[in-house]
Amino acid sequence: MADSTNILIIDDEDKLRGLLKRIISLEGYEVQEANSLSAGLKMLAKGGICIVLCDVKLPDGSGVEFVSTVKKQYPAVEIILLTAYGNIPDGVQAMKNGAFDYIVKGDDNDRIIPLISRAAEKLALVRKINKLEEQVALKGDFDKIIGTSPLLATSVNLAKKVATSQTPVLLTGPTGTGKEVFAQAIHNYSPQNSHAFVALNCSALSKDIMESELFGHVAGAFTGAAKDKKGLVEEAKGGTLFLDEIGEMPLELQPKLLRFLENGTYYRVGDTIQRSAQVRLIAATNRDLQKEIQEGIFRSDLYYRIAVFSIQLPMLRERKTDIPSLATHFLEVFNARTNKQIKGIEKDTLALLMNYTWPGNIRELKNVIERAVILEDTTMLTTSSLPYELQFTSAIAESSSTFQLSDMERIHIKMVLGHTKGNKTEAAKLLNIGLATLYRKIEEYQI
């Protein structure tokens, strides 16, 4: 497929140029011609040219040098050089100058169309990447945070206000509420967004390993330290350092972090040379740090340094109106990953999701939808694809609002049918009732 790719042939041999045009046009490409480098440059200046086929030896110059000229002015244009005879030094220089490829006329005629096709595929990929980057830039990083509930909107507005400053931010809230997503959005919205965003989970490492990860080490600092290593503060220089679960940071390491935050200086493990780096700190925790200060396991001076601007992220059960949009988003994500075509979520299934308390917050919802997409065999996400424990917990919550025996029986039968994926024989066995009785109750309760 040509994808409306425009090709320019530059060659002073009229017959060869005409032959190439006919061959390439048959593949669906738009082809233009020029008989000199100067004429070729004028056509390039008009715009629209994607690929250039250019002779190496032309009356007004060298095609090898022409590659360099074009790449400086039109870096997206791909150039394939044509020569009447092979010349290895010319070929090497052409590739160094940015040529897509270098082929010999006559000997490599069968390579021309495949080469053009490859060059067109490369251009299409570049266009796609550029388009996605433009869409992301236009969309805005906070628009990636899904939901419109008032509590979430408050957190997003606070994050937007602090993002444009250098002020340290502390994100608080239970596990799974999206603290790293917020941290990344703050970084992307900040003046530091052209520099690195570097994250470290403080709960995953021991004190010694964490210090090395954070500040780096020199060769011989400890067993296994065979060479010098940069720390994350150096990797994040000029950008953002995100410390997740900072409440898990060992007490002995906290003074070193505090010193770095106060004056930007640090030492690699095992080194005597003082180094410096300026980073914007974003920290996150699911712990009550003030309580940990009282218990002597978190320094108060470090707390006041990192908590200059705190943002509390709401639990999912506090923003239930966002569950449908979140669930739909995850459905689309896992549809793509598993190559499925599930069109939506059934009403009863969505009601179960809305009725659940979500102790694991957004992360738990994501995992539930991923599992459901894998299990689902129909075109809609059904209750039977949800974990049994979620169905059971939701059923208990639903039953707590009614005291009628018939309502509780209806809820229980629905839950068991969901567990058996609609297999009524198996459901009757689990309920310890006859199959005819089950059918009668299904009709009675309109299940």
C-alpha positions in Angstrom: 0.0 0.0 0.0 1.3 3.4 -1.0 -0.7 5.4 1.6 -0.5 8.5 -0.7 3.3 8.6 -0.4 4.9 11.1 -2.8 8.2 10.0 -4.4 10.7 12.2 -6.2 13.1 10.7 -8.8 16.2 12.7 -9.4 18.3 11.5 -12.4 19.7 13.1 -15.6 18.9 10.1 -17.7 15.4 10.7 -19.2 14.8 7.1 -20.2 15.8 5.6 -16.9 13.8 8.2 -15.0 10.7 7.5 -17.1 11.1 3.7 -16.6 11.4 4.1 -12.8 8.4 6.4 -12.8 6.2 3.8 -14.6 7.4 0.9 -12.4 6.8 2.9 -9.1 3.5 4.4 -10.3 2.1 0.9 -10.9 2.5 0.3 -7.1 0.1 3.2 -6.4 2.7 5.9 -5.5 2.6 9.5 -6.7 5.8 10.1 -8.6 7.5 13.4 -9.6 10.7 13.9 -11.6 13.7 16.2 -11.6 16.8 16.1 -13.8 19.2 17.8 -11.4 19.9 18.3 -7.7 18.9 22.0 -7.9 15.6 21.1 -9.5 15.1 18.4 -6.9 15.6 20.9 -4.1 13.0 23.3 -5.6 10.5 20.4 -5.7 11.3 19.5 -2.1 10.7 23.1 -1.1 7.1 22.9 -2.3 6.5 20.2 0.3 4.7 16.8 0.1 7.8 14.7 -0.9 8.3 11.7 1.4 10.9 9.6 -0.4 13.6 10.6 -2.9 15.4 8.2 -5.4 18.5 10.1 -6.4 21.4 9.3 -8.7 24.9 9.5 -7.2 26.5 11.4 -10.1 24.6 14.4 -11.5 25.8 17.4 -13.5 25.4 19.8 -10.7 26.8 17.7 -7.8 27.1 14.5 -5.8 24.1 12.6 -4.6 26.1 11.6 -1.5 26.5 15.2 -0.4 22.9 15.9 -1.4 21.8 13.4 1.2 23.4 15.5 3.9 21.8 18.7 2.6 18.3 17.3 2.4 18.5 15.7 5.8 19.4 19.0 7.4 16.5 20.8 5.8 13.9 18.0 5.6 14.9 15.3 8.3 11.7 13.3 7.7 12.4 12.7 4.0 14.0 9.3 3.3 16.6 9.1 0.5 17.6 6.0 -1.6 20.7 6.6 -3.7 21.1 5.0 -7.2 24.5 4.5 -8.8 25.7 3.0 -12.1 28.4 1.1 -10.4 29.1 -0.1 -6.8 31.4 2.1 -4.8 31.8 1.0 -1.2 33.3 4.2 0.2 30.4 6.2 -1.4 27.9 3.8 0.0 29.4 4.0 3.5 29.4 7.8 3.4 25.9 8.0 2.1 24.6 5.9 5.0 26.5 8.1 7.4 24.9 11.1 5.9 21.5 9.6 6.5 20.6 7.8 3.3 17.9 5.0 3.8 19.8 2.7 1.4 22.3 2.7 -1.5 21.7 0.4 -4.6 23.3 -0.3 -7.9 21.2 0.4 -11.1 20.5 -2.7 -13.1 21.9 -5.2 -10.5 19.5 -4.1 -7.8 16.4 -3.2 -9.8 14.3 -5.9 -8.0 15.1 -4.2 -4.7 13.7 -0.8 -5.6 10.0 -1.5 -4.8 10.7 -3.4 -1.6 13.0 -0.6 -0.5 10.4 2.0 -1.2 7.8 -0.1 0.7 10.1 -0.3 3.7 10.8 3.4 3.6 7.1 4.1 3.4 6.4 1.9 6.4 9.1 3.7 8.4 7.5 7.1 7.5 4.1 5.8 8.5 5.4 4.7 11.8 7.1 8.0 12.5 3.8 9.8 11.5 1.9 7.6 13.9 4.3 8.2 16.8 4.2 12.0 16.1 0.4 12.0 16.0 0.2 10.1 19.3 2.7 12.5 20.9 0.7 15.5 19.7 -2.5 13.9 21.0 -1.0 13.4 24.4 0.3 17.0 24.5 -3.0 18.4 23.4 -5.0 16.2 25.8 -3.1 17.3 28.9 -1.6 14.9 31.4 -4.3 15.4 34.1 -6.9 14.3 31.5 -5.5 10.8 31.8 -6.9 10.6 35.3 -10.3 9.1 34.8 -13.3 10.3 36.8 -15.4 13.3 37.4 -16.5 12.8 41.1 -16.2 15.9 43.3 -13.6 14.4 45.6 -11.3 13.4 42.7 -11.8 16.8 41.1 -10.6 18.5 44.3 -7.5 16.4 44.3 -6.8 17.1 40.6 -7.3 20.8 41.0 -4.8 20.9 43.9 -2.3 18.9 41.9 -2.6 21.2 38.9 -2.0 24.3 41.2 1.2 22.9 42.8 2.5 21.2 39.6 3.9 24.5 38.1 6.1 25.1 41.2 9.2 23.4 42.7 7.3 22.7 46.0 7.6 19.2 47.4 4.3 17.3 47.3 3.1 14.5 49.6 0.4 12.3 48.2 -1.6 10.4 50.8 -4.2 7.7 50.6 -4.7 3.9 50.7 -2.8 1.5 48.4 -4.2 1.4 44.9 -5.7 4.9 44.8 -3.4 6.0 41.9 -0.7 8.0 43.7 2.0 7.2 41.0 -0.4 8.3 38.3 -0.9 11.6 40.1 2.9 12.0 40.6 3.6 11.4 36.9 0.8 13.9 35.9 2.3 16.5 38.2 5.7 16.0 36.7 4.4 16.1 33.1 2.5 19.3 33.9 5.6 21.0 35.5 8.5 23.1 34.1 10.7 20.0 34.8 8.9 17.8 32.3 11.7 17.8 29.8 13.9 16.0 32.4 13.5 12.6 33.9 10.8 11.3 36.2 12.4 8.7 38.4 10.5 6.5 40.9 11.6 4.4 43.8 9.4 2.2 46.0 10.8 2.5 49.5 9.0 -0.6 50.7 10.8 -3.0 48.4 14.4 -2.6 49.5 16.6 -3.0 52.6 18.4 0.1 54.1 21.8 -0.6 52.4 20.3 -1.3 49.0 18.0 1.6 49.2 20.8 4.0 50.0 22.8 2.7 47.0 19.7 3.0 44.7 19.0 6.5 46.0 22.5 8.0 46.1 24.7 5.5 44.1 27.9 3.8 45.1 31.6 3.6 44.2 33.4 0.4 43.2 34.3 -1.6 46.3 31.8 0.1 48.6 30.4 -3.3 49.5 30.5 -6.9 48.3 29.3 -7.1 44.7 30.0 -3.4 44.0 32.3 -4.0 41.0 32.0 -0.6 39.5 30.7 2.9 40.2 26.9 3.4 39.9 24.8 6.5 39.6 22.0 6.9 42.1 18.4 7.9 41.3 18.9 11.4 42.5 21.6 11.8 39.8 19.3 10.2 37.2 16.5 12.6 38.2 18.7 15.7 38.1 16.7 18.6 36.9 13.5 16.5 37.0 11.3 14.8 39.5 12.2 12.1 42.1 9.1 10.1 43.2 9.5 8.2 46.5 6.6 5.8 46.9 5.7 4.5 50.3 8.1 6.9 52.0 6.8 5.8 55.3 8.7 2.5 54.8 12.0 4.3 54.6 14.5 3.1 57.3 15.0 5.6 60.1 18.8 5.5 59.6 18.5 6.7 56.0 16.1 9.5 56.7 18.7 12.1 57.8 20.6 11.6 54.5 17.5 12.2 52.5 16.7 15.3 54.6 20.2 16.7 54.0 19.8 16.2 50.3 16.4 17.9 50.3 17.7 20.9 52.2 20.9 21.6 50.3 20.9 19.4 47.3 24.1 17.6 48.3 24.8 13.9 48.9 27.6 11.2 48.9 27.6 8.0 47.0 27.9 5.0 49.3 31.6 4.4 50.0 32.7 7.8 48.6 34.2 10.9 50.2 33.3 13.3 47.3 30.3 15.5 47.9 28.0 15.7 44.9 25.0 17.8 44.2 21.8 17.6 42.2 18.5 19.6 42.1 15.4 17.6 41.9 11.7 18.1 42.6 10.5 15.6 45.2 7.1 14.0 45.2 6.5 11.5 48.0 3.6 9.1 48.6 2.4 7.1 51.5 -0.5 5.0 52.7 0.5 5.4 56.3 -0.3 8.0 59.0 3.1 9.7 59.2 2.2 11.9 62.1 1.4 8.7 64.1 4.7 7.3 63.0 6.4 10.4 64.3 4.9 9.8 67.7 6.0 6.2 67.6 9.6 7.3 66.8 9.8 5.6 63.4 9.6 8.7 61.2 11.5 12.0 61.6 9.3 15.0 62.2 11.8 17.3 60.4 11.7 15.1 57.3 7.9 15.0 57.5 7.6 18.8 57.5 10.1 19.0 54.6 8.2 16.6 52.4 4.7 17.6 53.4 4.8 21.3 52.3 1.9 20.6 50.1 -0.2 17.5 50.8 -2.9 16.0 48.6 -5.3 13.3 49.9 -6.4 10.9 47.2 -9.9 9.5 47.7 -10.7 5.8 48.0 -12.7 4.2 45.2 -15.7 3.6 47.4 -15.8 7.4 48.0 -16.1 8.1 44.3 -18.4 5.3 43.1 -19.7 7.4 40.3 -16.3 7.0 38.6 -16.5 3.2 38.6 -18.4 2.8 35.2 -15.9 5.0 33.3 -12.9 3.3 35.0 -14.3 -0.2 34.3 -15.0 0.7 30.7 -11.4 2.1 30.3 -9.9 -1.1 31.7 -12.2 -3.2 29.5 -10.8 -1.3 26.4 -7.2 -1.8 27.6 -7.5 -5.5 28.2 -9.6 -6.0 25.0 -6.6 -4.7 23.1 -4.1 -6.8 25.1 -6.0 -10.1 24.7 -7.3 -9.4 21.2 -10.9 -9.7 22.3 -14.0 -7.8 21.1 -16.1 -7.4 24.3 -18.5 -4.5 23.5 -19.5 -3.5 27.0 -20.5 -4.4 30.6 -23.9 -5.9 31.3 -26.2 -3.8 33.6 -26.3 -6.4 36.4 -22.5 -6.8 36.2 -22.0 -3.0 36.5 -24.5 -3.0 39.5 -22.3 -5.5 41.2 -19.2 -3.5 40.6 -20.9 -0.4 41.9 -22.1 -2.2 45.0 -18.7 -3.6 46.0 -16.6 -1.8 48.6 -13.2 -2.1 46.7 -10.7 -2.4 49.6 -8.0 -2.5 47.0 -9.3 0.6 45.2 -8.5 1.3 41.5 -5.8 -1.4 41.4 -8.2 -4.1 42.5 -10.8 -2.9 39.9 -8.2 -3.1 37.2 -7.2 -6.7 38.2 -10.9 -7.7 38.4 -11.6 -6.4 34.9 -8.4 -8.0 33.5 -9.5 -11.4 34.9 -13.1 -11.0 33.7 -11.9 -10.1 30.1 -9.8 -13.3 30.0 -12.7 -15.5 31.3 -15.5 -13.9 29.3 -16.7 -15.9 26.2 -19.6 -13.6 25.1 -19.6 -10.1 23.6 -20.5 -8.5 26.9 -18.9 -8.6 30.3 -21.2 -10.8 32.5 -21.5 -11.4 36.2 -20.2 -14.9 35.8 -16.8 -13.6 34.8 -16.4 -11.7 38.1 -14.6 -13.3 41.0 -16.9 -15.4 43.3 -15.8 -13.5 46.4 -16.8 -10.2 44.8 -20.2 -11.6 43.9 -20.6 -12.9 47.4 -19.5 -9.7 49.1 -21.8 -7.6 46.9 -24.7 -10.0 47.5 -24.2 -9.7 51.3 -24.2 -5.9 51.0 -27.3 -6.0 48.9 -29.1 -8.4 51.3 -28.3 -6.1 54.3 -30.8 -3.6 52.9 -33.7 -6.0 53.0 -35.2 -8.2 55.7 -37.5 -10.3 53.5 -36.6 -13.9 53.2 -37.7 -14.0 49.5 -35.3 -11.2 48.6 -32.4 -12.9 50.3 -33.3 -16.2 48.5 -33.4 -14.4 45.2 -30.0 -12.8 45.8 -28.4 -16.1 46.8 -29.8 -18.0 43.8 -28.4 -15.2 41.5 -25.0 -15.5 43.1 -24.9 -19.3 42.8 -26.0 -19.1 39.1 -23.2 -16.6 38.5 -20.7 -19.0 40.2 -21.8 -21.9 37.9 -21.8 -19.6 34.8 -25.5 -20.3 34.4 -25.3 -24.1 34.7 -28.7 -24.7 36.4 -28.0 -28.4 37.1 -24.8 -27.6 38.9 -26.5 -24.7 40.7 -29.3 -26.9 41.9 -26.8 -29.3 43.4 -25.0 -26.5 45.2 -28.3 -25.2 46.5 -29.3 -28.7 47.5 -32.7 -28.4 45.8 -34.3 -30.1 42.8 -33.8 -28.8 39.3 -37.5 -28.3 38.9 -37.6 -26.3 42.1 -34.8 -24.1 40.8 -36.6 -23.5 37.5 -39.7 -22.5 39.4 -37.8 -20.1 41.6 -36.0 -18.6 38.6 -39.4 -17.9 37.1 -40.9 -16.7 40.3 -38.0 -14.2 41.0 -37.6 -13.3 37.3 -33.9 -14.1 37.5 
